[in-house]
Amino acid sequence: MSVESILARARARTAETRFTETVTVGMFKLLTNPATGKAERVPVTVEYEGPAQVVLSTLAVSDRDVSAQDLADQSPMVKLPSETVVSRDAEVLVNASRVDQSLVGTRYKVAGRPQAGQTSAARYPVEILT
């Protein structure tokens, strides 16, 4: 084993220890629950299920000038284990969180490819759905 591969694996493990949420990523569909009669979004295709980190840091906010208006543009992201591949427009459902219970049940849509470069986690930009 090369030193580079050992360091990469160690960095990935360190990043994953910071994952505080459990998510399901995939394509969802609105179906009626026969027990309750209510419509619910359920996963049809699961691309990833497991630990993750939702980042909604205020440090990701940037000011920009659009049509003479100042807007605050926040760039939320979801971190998944390194080398995890999910499709664009996949939906991310937060099932549990160790640090912020208000995240449970929130949904996001994958808005693009993960951050490039030597990263310790796959950092996907997302759009907030709920």
Backbone as a printed PyTorch tensor [residue, N CA C, xyz], in Angstrom:
tensor([[[  0.8250,  -1.1730,   0.0000],
         [  0.0000,   0.0000,   0.0000],
         [  0.8790,   1.2480,   0.0000]],

        [[  0.5230,   2.1990,  -0.8330],
         [  1.3240,   3.4180,  -0.9010],
         [  0.9410,   4.3750,   0.2280]],

        [[  1.8380,   5.2680,   0.5280],
         [  1.6070,   6.2700,   1.5680],
         [  0.4160,   7.1480,   1.1820]],

        [[  0.3070,   7.4690,  -0.1020],
         [ -0.7910,   8.3250,  -0.5590],
         [ -2.1410,   7.6730,  -0.3140]],

        [[ -2.2580,   6.3870,  -0.6050],
         [ -3.5380,   5.7130,  -0.4120],
         [ -3.8790,   5.5880,   1.0720]],

        [[ -2.8720,   5.3850,   1.9150],
         [ -3.1030,   5.3040,   3.3560],
         [ -3.5710,   6.6560,   3.8870]],

        [[ -2.9310,   7.7380,   3.4430],
         [ -3.3340,   9.0750,   3.8750],
         [ -4.7370,   9.4230,   3.3880]],

        [[ -5.0540,   9.0620,   2.1430],
         [ -6.3890,   9.3350,   1.6060],
         [ -7.4520,   8.6050,   2.4160]],

        [[ -7.1910,   7.3540,   2.7520],
         [ -8.1500,   6.5810,   3.5430],
         [ -8.3150,   7.1750,   4.9450]],

        [[ -7.2230,   7.6360,   5.5370],
         [ -7.2800,   8.2490,   6.8640],
         [ -8.0670,   9.5560,   6.8280]],

        [[ -7.8440,  10.3660,   5.7870],
         [ -8.5960,  11.6150,   5.6480],
         [-10.0870,  11.3420,   5.4850]],

        [[-10.4360,  10.3300,   4.6970],
         [-11.8420,   9.9850,   4.4890],
         [-12.4820,   9.5240,   5.8000]],

        [[-11.7710,   8.7040,   6.5720],
         [-12.3140,   8.2450,   7.8550],
         [-12.5150,   9.4100,   8.8130]],

        [[-11.5700,  10.3420,   8.8280],
         [-11.6790,  11.5150,   9.6890],
         [-12.8890,  12.3510,   9.2850]],

        [[-13.0930,  12.5480,   7.9950],
         [-14.2390,  13.3220,   7.5210],
         [-15.5410,  12.6370,   7.9050]],

        [[-15.5830,  11.3210,   7.7840],
         [-16.8100,  10.5850,   8.0760],
         [-17.1590,  10.5900,   9.5580]],

        [[-16.1810,  10.8030,  10.4360],
         [-16.4990,  10.8940,  11.8650],
         [-17.2710,  12.1710,  12.1650]],

        [[-17.1920,  13.1470,  11.2780],
         [-17.9300,  14.4020,  11.4520],
         [-19.3420,  14.3360,  10.8720]],

        [[-19.6670,  13.2540,  10.2050],
         [-21.0070,  13.1150,   9.6330],
         [-22.0050,  12.9350,  10.7760]],

        [[-22.9650,  13.8310,  10.8610],
         [-23.9080,  13.8270,  11.9760],
         [-25.3310,  13.4660,  11.5530]],

        [[-25.5810,  13.3090,  10.2710],
         [-26.9110,  12.9830,   9.7910],
         [-26.9310,  11.6070,   9.1170]],

        [[-28.1100,  11.0370,   9.0340],
         [-28.3380,   9.8310,   8.2640],
         [-29.3190,  10.2120,   7.1630]],

        [[-28.9820,   9.8800,   5.9110],
         [-29.7980,  10.3200,   4.7760],
         [-30.1490,   9.1530,   3.8590]],

        [[-31.1730,   9.3870,   3.0480],
         [-31.5080,   8.5140,   1.9290],
         [-31.4630,   9.3850,   0.6950]],

        [[-30.6930,   8.9600,  -0.3080],
         [-30.5450,   9.7160,  -1.5480],
         [-31.0660,   8.8550,  -2.6890]],

        [[-31.9060,   9.4260,  -3.5250],
         [-32.4290,   8.6880,  -4.6690],
         [-33.5850,   9.4120,  -5.3160]],

        [[-34.3660,   8.6600,  -6.0490],
         [-35.5510,   9.1990,  -6.6950],
         [-36.7690,   8.8310,  -5.8530]],

        [[-37.6060,   9.8070,  -5.5670],
         [-38.7810,   9.6050,  -4.7280],
         [-40.0460,   9.7990,  -5.5560]],

        [[-41.1290,   9.2040,  -5.0830],
         [-42.4160,   9.3040,  -5.7690],
         [-43.5070,   9.5130,  -4.7280]],

        [[-44.5280,  10.2560,  -5.0970],
         [-45.6520,  10.5110,  -4.2090],
         [-46.6370,   9.3510,  -4.3200]],

        [[-46.8410,   8.6190,  -3.2140],
         [-47.7640,   7.4870,  -3.1750],
         [-48.7060,   7.6390,  -1.9900]],

        [[-49.8690,   7.0390,  -2.0910],
         [-50.8380,   7.0890,  -1.0110],
         [-50.5700,   5.9580,  -0.0240]],

        [[-50.4810,   6.3100,   1.2420],
         [-50.2990,   5.3240,   2.2940],
         [-51.6460,   4.6560,   2.5470]],

        [[-51.7670,   3.3380,   2.3320],
         [-53.0650,   2.6790,   2.4910],
         [-53.6060,   2.7200,   3.9220]],

        [[-52.7120,   2.7900,   4.9110],
         [-53.1550,   2.8070,   6.3060],
         [-53.7640,   4.1470,   6.7000]],

        [[-53.1430,   5.2350,   6.2180],
         [-53.6060,   6.5720,   6.6160],
         [-54.4150,   7.2720,   5.5320]],

        [[-54.2450,   6.8440,   4.2750],
         [-54.9270,   7.5070,   3.1620],
         [-54.2720,   8.8100,   2.7450]],

        [[-53.1230,   9.1170,   3.3360],
         [-52.4150,  10.3620,   3.0120],
         [-51.3250,  10.0950,   1.9910]],

        [[-51.0520,  11.1060,   1.1750],
         [-49.9770,  11.0090,   0.1880],
         [-48.6330,  11.1970,   0.8920]],

        [[-47.6590,  10.3320,   0.5660],
         [-46.3250,  10.4030,   1.1510],
         [-45.2830,  10.2120,   0.0610]],

        [[-44.1490,  10.8980,   0.2120],
         [-43.0330,  10.6980,  -0.7200],
         [-42.2300,   9.5040,  -0.2350]],

        [[-42.0930,   8.5160,  -1.0990],
         [-41.3560,   7.3000,  -0.7500],
         [-40.2580,   7.0760,  -1.7780]],

        [[-39.1430,   6.4800,  -1.3480],
         [-38.0560,   6.2210,  -2.3050],
         [-38.4370,   5.1290,  -3.2960]],

        [[-38.1800,   5.4090,  -4.5630],
         [-38.4030,   4.4380,  -5.6260],
         [-37.0750,   3.7970,  -5.9890]],

        [[-36.0410,   4.6220,  -6.1140],
         [-34.6830,   4.1610,  -6.3960],
         [-33.7560,   4.7690,  -5.3520]],

        [[-33.0400,   3.9370,  -4.6190],
         [-32.1010,   4.4290,  -3.6000],
         [-30.6950,   4.3480,  -4.1680]],

        [[-30.0180,   5.5130,  -4.2360],
         [-28.6490,   5.5750,  -4.7410],
         [-27.6250,   5.5260,  -3.6060]],

        [[-28.0170,   6.0300,  -2.4430],
         [-27.1410,   5.9940,  -1.2720],
         [-28.0160,   6.0870,  -0.0320]],

        [[-27.6430,   5.3340,   0.9810],
         [-28.3230,   5.4050,   2.2620],
         [-27.2790,   5.2260,   3.3480]],

        [[-27.1790,   6.1960,   4.2510],
         [-26.1800,   6.0980,   5.3000],
         [-25.7990,   7.4420,   5.8660]],

        [[-24.6100,   7.5190,   6.4940],
         [-24.1790,   8.7490,   7.1470],
         [-23.8290,   9.8500,   6.1500]],

        [[-24.0920,  11.0850,   6.5740],
         [-23.8000,  12.2590,   5.7530],
         [-23.7170,  13.4760,   6.6650]],

        [[-23.4260,  14.6100,   6.0600],
         [-23.4320,  15.8680,   6.8070],
         [-24.0850,  16.9330,   5.9410]],

        [[-25.0860,  17.5950,   6.5040],
         [-25.7410,  18.7100,   5.8270],
         [-25.0770,  19.9840,   6.3210]],

        [[-24.5870,  20.7970,   5.3820],
         [-23.8840,  22.0280,   5.7370],
         [-24.7170,  23.2140,   5.2650]],

        [[-25.2260,  23.9710,   6.2420],
         [-25.9990,  25.1780,   5.9540],
         [-25.3250,  26.3640,   6.6210]],

        [[-24.0240,  26.4110,   6.5430],
         [-23.2330,  27.4080,   7.2360],
         [-23.5050,  28.8120,   6.7170]],

        [[-23.5710,  29.7640,   7.6240],
         [-23.7300,  31.1520,   7.2160],
         [-22.4690,  31.6600,   6.5460]],

        [[-21.3660,  30.9300,   6.7070],
         [-20.1350,  31.3240,   6.0300],
         [-20.2520,  31.1240,   4.5200]],

        [[-21.2370,  30.3210,   4.0780],
         [-21.4150,  30.0670,   2.6560],
         [-22.2810,  31.1320,   1.9840]],

        [[-22.6590,  32.1740,   2.7240],
         [-23.5000,  33.2250,   2.1660],
         [-22.6130,  34.2730,   1.5150]],

        [[-22.9800,  34.6790,   0.3170],
         [-22.2400,  35.7340,  -0.3520],
         [-23.2220,  36.7780,  -0.8710]],

        [[-22.8180,  38.0250,  -0.8370],
         [-23.6520,  39.1040,  -1.3620],
         [-23.3540,  39.2950,  -2.8320]],

        [[-24.4010,  39.5290,  -3.6050],
         [-24.1970,  39.8260,  -5.0150],
         [-25.2300,  40.8410,  -5.4540]],

        [[-24.9300,  41.5640,  -6.4830],
         [-25.7880,  42.6280,  -6.9800],
         [-26.4710,  42.1570,  -8.2560]],

        [[-27.7830,  42.0010,  -8.1950],
         [-28.5560,  41.5660,  -9.3570],
         [-29.6450,  42.5940,  -9.5960]],

        [[-29.6340,  43.2130, -10.7630],
         [-30.6510,  44.2080, -11.1180],
         [-30.8240,  45.2550, -10.0330]],

        [[-29.7380,  45.7650,  -9.5500],
         [-29.7180,  46.8270,  -8.5480],
         [-30.3060,  46.3870,  -7.2150]],

        [[-30.3330,  45.0790,  -6.9520],
         [-30.7920,  44.5790,  -5.6620],
         [-29.6670,  43.7840,  -5.0200]],

        [[-29.5050,  43.9790,  -3.7310],
         [-28.5420,  43.1680,  -3.0000],
         [-29.2450,  41.8980,  -2.5350]],

        [[-28.6890,  40.7530,  -2.8830],
         [-29.2550,  39.4700,  -2.4840],
         [-28.2290,  38.6890,  -1.6860]],

        [[-28.7060,  37.9330,  -0.7300],
         [-27.8290,  37.0110,  -0.0100],
         [-28.0160,  35.6440,  -0.6500]],

        [[-26.9450,  35.0640,  -1.1160],
         [-26.9990,  33.7810,  -1.8130],
         [-26.3260,  32.7350,  -0.9450]],

        [[-27.1190,  31.7890,  -0.3950],
         [-26.5470,  30.7510,   0.4480],
         [-26.3610,  29.4900,  -0.3850]],

        [[-25.2470,  28.8270,  -0.1930],
         [-24.9230,  27.6330,  -0.9640],
         [-24.8610,  26.4200,  -0.0420]],

        [[-26.0090,  25.7890,   0.2470],
         [-25.9740,  24.6030,   1.1010],
         [-25.3270,  23.4320,   0.3760]],

        [[-24.8060,  22.4820,   1.1450],
         [-24.2030,  21.3020,   0.5350],
         [-24.4300,  20.0970,   1.4340]],

        [[-24.3660,  18.9250,   0.8060],
         [-24.4440,  17.6630,   1.5280],
         [-23.1430,  16.9270,   1.2870]],

        [[-22.5030,  16.5230,   2.3880],
         [-21.2610,  15.7620,   2.2920],
         [-21.5840,  14.2840,   2.4500]],

        [[-21.1090,  13.4890,   1.4970],
         [-21.2800,  12.0390,   1.5140],
         [-19.8950,  11.4050,   1.5690]],

        [[-19.8100,  10.1180,   1.9140],
         [-18.4910,   9.4830,   1.9320],
         [-17.7680,   9.6460,   0.5970]],

        [[-16.4620,   9.7630,   0.6860],
         [-15.6200,   9.9450,  -0.4950],
         [-15.9430,   8.8930,  -1.5520]],

        [[-15.9530,   9.3040,  -2.7990],
         [-16.2110,   8.4610,  -3.9670],
         [-17.6640,   7.9950,  -4.0840]],

        [[-18.5800,   8.5510,  -3.2790],
         [-19.9980,   8.2370,  -3.4340],
         [-20.5220,   9.0230,  -4.6210]],

        [[-21.2030,   8.3350,  -5.5290],
         [-21.7370,   8.9850,  -6.7280],
         [-23.2590,   8.9270,  -6.6980]],

        [[-23.8850,  10.1060,  -6.7910],
         [-25.3420,  10.1870,  -6.9030],
         [-25.6630,  11.0570,  -8.1050]],

        [[-26.8330,  10.8730,  -8.6570],
         [-27.1900,  11.5980,  -9.8750],
         [-27.7010,  12.9970,  -9.5650]],

        [[-27.5310,  13.8670, -10.5520],
         [-28.0740,  15.2190, -10.4600],
         [-29.5980,  15.1030, -10.3800]],

        [[-30.2250,  15.9590,  -9.6430],
         [-31.6670,  15.9840,  -9.3980],
         [-32.1390,  14.8800,  -8.4680]],

        [[-31.2180,  14.0900,  -7.9130],
         [-31.6190,  13.1120,  -6.9040],
         [-32.0920,  13.8750,  -5.6700]],

        [[-32.9940,  13.2730,  -4.9390],
         [-33.5420,  13.9030,  -3.7500],
         [-32.8110,  13.3550,  -2.5270]],

        [[-32.5450,  14.2290,  -1.5700],
         [-31.8730,  13.8480,  -0.3280],
         [-32.8710,  14.0420,   0.8070]],

        [[-33.1650,  12.9810,   1.5420],
         [-34.0630,  13.0390,   2.6940],
         [-33.2370,  12.8050,   3.9490]],

        [[-33.3260,  13.7280,   4.9090],
         [-32.6140,  13.5650,   6.1760],
         [-33.4960,  12.7360,   7.1050]],

        [[-33.0180,  11.5400,   7.4760],
         [-33.7780,  10.6200,   8.3290],
         [-33.5000,  10.8240,   9.8130]],

        [[-32.2750,  11.2350,  10.1500],
         [-31.8950,  11.4110,  11.5550],
         [-30.7280,  12.3930,  11.6360]],

        [[-30.5880,  13.0250,  12.7970],
         [-29.4730,  13.9370,  13.0280],
         [-29.0820,  13.8890,  14.4950]],

        [[-27.7960,  13.7750,  14.7600],
         [-27.2950,  13.7580,  16.1430],
         [-27.2200,  15.1550,  16.7360]],

        [[-27.1470,  16.1910,  15.8890],
         [-26.8980,  17.5320,  16.4110],
         [-28.0320,  18.5330,  16.1820]],

        [[-28.8900,  18.3090,  15.2060],
         [-29.9450,  19.2780,  14.9010],
         [-31.2090,  18.5440,  14.4860]],

        [[-32.1190,  18.3650,  15.4360],
         [-33.3500,  17.6250,  15.1620],
         [-34.2600,  18.3430,  14.1720]],

        [[-34.0540,  19.6450,  13.9660],
         [-34.8780,  20.3690,  12.9960],
         [-34.5600,  19.9580,  11.5620]],

        [[-33.4340,  19.2810,  11.3400],
         [-33.0870,  18.7990,   9.9990],
         [-33.8490,  17.5390,   9.6090]],

        [[-34.3260,  16.7880,  10.5940],
         [-35.0120,  15.5230,  10.3190],
         [-36.2750,  15.7960,   9.5060]],

        [[-36.3870,  15.0980,   8.3760],
         [-37.5360,  15.2700,   7.4850],
         [-37.3260,  16.2950,   6.3870]],

        [[-36.2240,  17.0470,   6.4620],
         [-35.9800,  18.0300,   5.4010],
         [-35.5090,  17.3290,   4.1410]],

        [[-35.7970,  17.9580,   3.0140],
         [-35.4540,  17.3960,   1.7070],
         [-34.6570,  18.4090,   0.9020]],

        [[-33.7310,  17.8720,   0.1270],
         [-32.8850,  18.6910,  -0.7360],
         [-32.8190,  18.0350,  -2.1000]],

        [[-32.4620,  18.8040,  -3.1090],
         [-32.2600,  18.2690,  -4.4520],
         [-30.8120,  18.5040,  -4.8400]],

        [[-30.1440,  17.4510,  -5.3230],
         [-28.7570,  17.5800,  -5.7560],
         [-28.7320,  18.4990,  -6.9720]],

        [[-27.9530,  19.5770,  -6.8690],
         [-27.9640,  20.6160,  -7.8950],
         [-26.7730,  20.5760,  -8.8370]],

        [[-25.8750,  19.6370,  -8.6540],
         [-24.7120,  19.6010,  -9.5360],
         [-23.7360,  18.5180,  -9.1360]],

        [[-22.5940,  18.5800,  -9.7730],
         [-21.5350,  17.6030,  -9.5110],
         [-20.8340,  17.9320,  -8.2010]],

        [[-20.1830,  16.9460,  -7.5890],
         [-19.4780,  17.2250,  -6.3400],
         [-18.2590,  18.1060,  -6.5720]],

        [[-17.8280,  18.7290,  -5.5100],
         [-16.6440,  19.5830,  -5.5570],
         [-15.4550,  18.7640,  -6.0490]],

        [[-14.6960,  19.3310,  -6.9450],
         [-13.5470,  18.6310,  -7.5230],
         [-12.3070,  18.8440,  -6.6600]],

        [[-11.3040,  18.0390,  -6.9010],
         [-10.0290,  18.1830,  -6.2060],
         [ -9.8100,  17.0750,  -5.1980]],

        [[ -8.7790,  17.2220,  -4.4220],
         [ -8.4480,  16.2190,  -3.4190],
         [ -9.2650,  16.5020,  -2.1680]],

        [[-10.4540,  15.9410,  -2.1230],
         [-11.3380,  16.1720,  -0.9950],
         [-11.4870,  14.8850,  -0.1930]],

        [[-11.8340,  15.0260,   1.0720],
         [-11.9980,  13.8710,   1.9420],
         [-13.4410,  13.3770,   1.9800]],

        [[-14.3420,  14.1110,   1.3240],
         [-15.7480,  13.7260,   1.2380],
         [-16.2930,  14.2340,  -0.0900]],

        [[-17.3420,  13.5780,  -0.5830],
         [-18.0060,  14.0500,  -1.8020],
         [-18.9560,  15.1710,  -1.3800]],

        [[-18.6510,  16.4030,  -1.7820],
         [-19.4220,  17.5790,  -1.3630],
         [-20.3490,  17.9890,  -2.5000]],

        [[-21.6290,  17.6560,  -2.3760],
         [-22.6110,  17.9490,  -3.4150],
         [-23.3570,  19.2380,  -3.1100]],

        [[-23.4420,  20.1470,  -4.0830],
         [-24.2920,  21.3320,  -3.8840],
         [-25.7450,  20.9010,  -3.9750]],

        [[-26.5910,  21.4530,  -3.1100],
         [-27.9940,  21.0870,  -3.0960],
         [-28.8820,  22.3180,  -3.0460]],

        [[-30.1280,  22.1130,  -3.4200],
         [-31.1680,  23.1480,  -3.2890],
         [-32.1330,  22.6730,  -2.2120]],

        [[-32.5960,  23.5910,  -1.3980],
         [-33.5240,  23.2390,  -0.3300],
         [-34.9210,  23.0400,  -0.9160]],

        [[-35.5370,  21.8830,  -0.6380],
         [-36.9100,  21.6130,  -1.0800],
         [-37.8890,  21.8680,   0.0570]],

        [[-37.5850,  21.3960,   1.2610],
         [-38.4440,  21.6500,   2.4320],
         [-37.5840,  21.8870,   3.6460]]])
